Amino acid sequence: MPLQVDLTQSDLELSQYITARCSGFGIVRSVQIHRDPTPFALVEMITRNVTLELAGEYGGSVFGSAALIHLELESKAG
């Protein structure tokens, strides 16, 4: 399942939000935001095991030492 985020935010804001979300799994080393061709984040965690766990949680894959997590526009309820 992709991570739902507010794609209208700046890359810095998205990076901070994703860091906060992923820190529940362990220490986040880095987050890179990519918007083209489709929105995704490369999230590098402190260990490979944690990276694999994170990728599994969000239906992503491991790309090098980072989890590739697809991002989608957050649906606003109400």
Contacts in CASP RR format, 6 or more apart in sequence:
PFRMAT RR
TARGET T0000
AUTHOR 0000-0000-0000
METHOD contacts of the structure
MODEL  1
MPLQVDLTQSDLELSQYITARCSGFGIVRSVQIHRDPTPFALVEMITRNV
TLELAGEYGGSVFGSAALIHLELESKAG
1 58 0 8 1.000
1 59 0 8 1.000
2 58 0 8 1.000
2 59 0 8 1.000
2 69 0 8 1.000
2 70 0 8 1.000
2 71 0 8 1.000
2 72 0 8 1.000
3 18 0 8 1.000
3 21 0 8 1.000
3 41 0 8 1.000
3 58 0 8 1.000
3 69 0 8 1.000
3 70 0 8 1.000
3 71 0 8 1.000
3 72 0 8 1.000
4 71 0 8 1.000
4 72 0 8 1.000
4 73 0 8 1.000
4 74 0 8 1.000
4 75 0 8 1.000
5 14 0 8 1.000
5 17 0 8 1.000
5 18 0 8 1.000
5 39 0 8 1.000
5 71 0 8 1.000
5 72 0 8 1.000
5 73 0 8 1.000
5 74 0 8 1.000
6 14 0 8 1.000
6 17 0 8 1.000
6 73 0 8 1.000
6 74 0 8 1.000
7 14 0 8 1.000
7 35 0 8 1.000
7 39 0 8 1.000
7 71 0 8 1.000
7 72 0 8 1.000
7 73 0 8 1.000
7 74 0 8 1.000
9 17 0 8 1.000
11 33 0 8 1.000
11 35 0 8 1.000
14 33 0 8 1.000
14 41 0 8 1.000
14 71 0 8 1.000
15 31 0 8 1.000
15 32 0 8 1.000
15 33 0 8 1.000
15 41 0 8 1.000
18 31 0 8 1.000
18 33 0 8 1.000
18 41 0 8 1.000
18 43 0 8 1.000
18 69 0 8 1.000
19 28 0 8 1.000
19 31 0 8 1.000
22 28 0 8 1.000
22 31 0 8 1.000
22 43 0 8 1.000
22 45 0 8 1.000
22 54 0 8 1.000
25 45 0 8 1.000
25 50 0 8 1.000
25 53 0 8 1.000
25 54 0 8 1.000
25 57 0 8 1.000
26 45 0 8 1.000
26 46 0 8 1.000
26 50 0 8 1.000
27 45 0 8 1.000
27 46 0 8 1.000
27 50 0 8 1.000
28 43 0 8 1.000
28 44 0 8 1.000
28 45 0 8 1.000
28 46 0 8 1.000
29 44 0 8 1.000
29 45 0 8 1.000
29 46 0 8 1.000
30 42 0 8 1.000
30 43 0 8 1.000
30 44 0 8 1.000
30 66 0 8 1.000
31 41 0 8 1.000
31 42 0 8 1.000
31 43 0 8 1.000
31 44 0 8 1.000
32 41 0 8 1.000
32 42 0 8 1.000
32 66 0 8 1.000
33 39 0 8 1.000
33 41 0 8 1.000
33 71 0 8 1.000
34 40 0 8 1.000
34 41 0 8 1.000
34 42 0 8 1.000
38 70 0 8 1.000
39 70 0 8 1.000
39 71 0 8 1.000
39 72 0 8 1.000
40 68 0 8 1.000
40 69 0 8 1.000
40 70 0 8 1.000
40 71 0 8 1.000
41 68 0 8 1.000
41 69 0 8 1.000
41 71 0 8 1.000
42 63 0 8 1.000
42 66 0 8 1.000
42 67 0 8 1.000
42 68 0 8 1.000
42 69 0 8 1.000
43 51 0 8 1.000
43 54 0 8 1.000
43 66 0 8 1.000
43 67 0 8 1.000
43 69 0 8 1.000
44 51 0 8 1.000
44 65 0 8 1.000
44 66 0 8 1.000
44 67 0 8 1.000
45 51 0 8 1.000
45 54 0 8 1.000
45 66 0 8 1.000
45 67 0 8 1.000
48 62 0 8 1.000
48 65 0 8 1.000
51 62 0 8 1.000
51 65 0 8 1.000
51 66 0 8 1.000
51 67 0 8 1.000
52 62 0 8 1.000
52 67 0 8 1.000
54 67 0 8 1.000
54 69 0 8 1.000
55 61 0 8 1.000
55 62 0 8 1.000
55 67 0 8 1.000
55 68 0 8 1.000
55 69 0 8 1.000
56 67 0 8 1.000
58 67 0 8 1.000
58 69 0 8 1.000
58 70 0 8 1.000
59 69 0 8 1.000
59 70 0 8 1.000
60 67 0 8 1.000
60 68 0 8 1.000
60 69 0 8 1.000
60 70 0 8 1.000
61 67 0 8 1.000
61 68 0 8 1.000
62 68 0 8 1.000
END
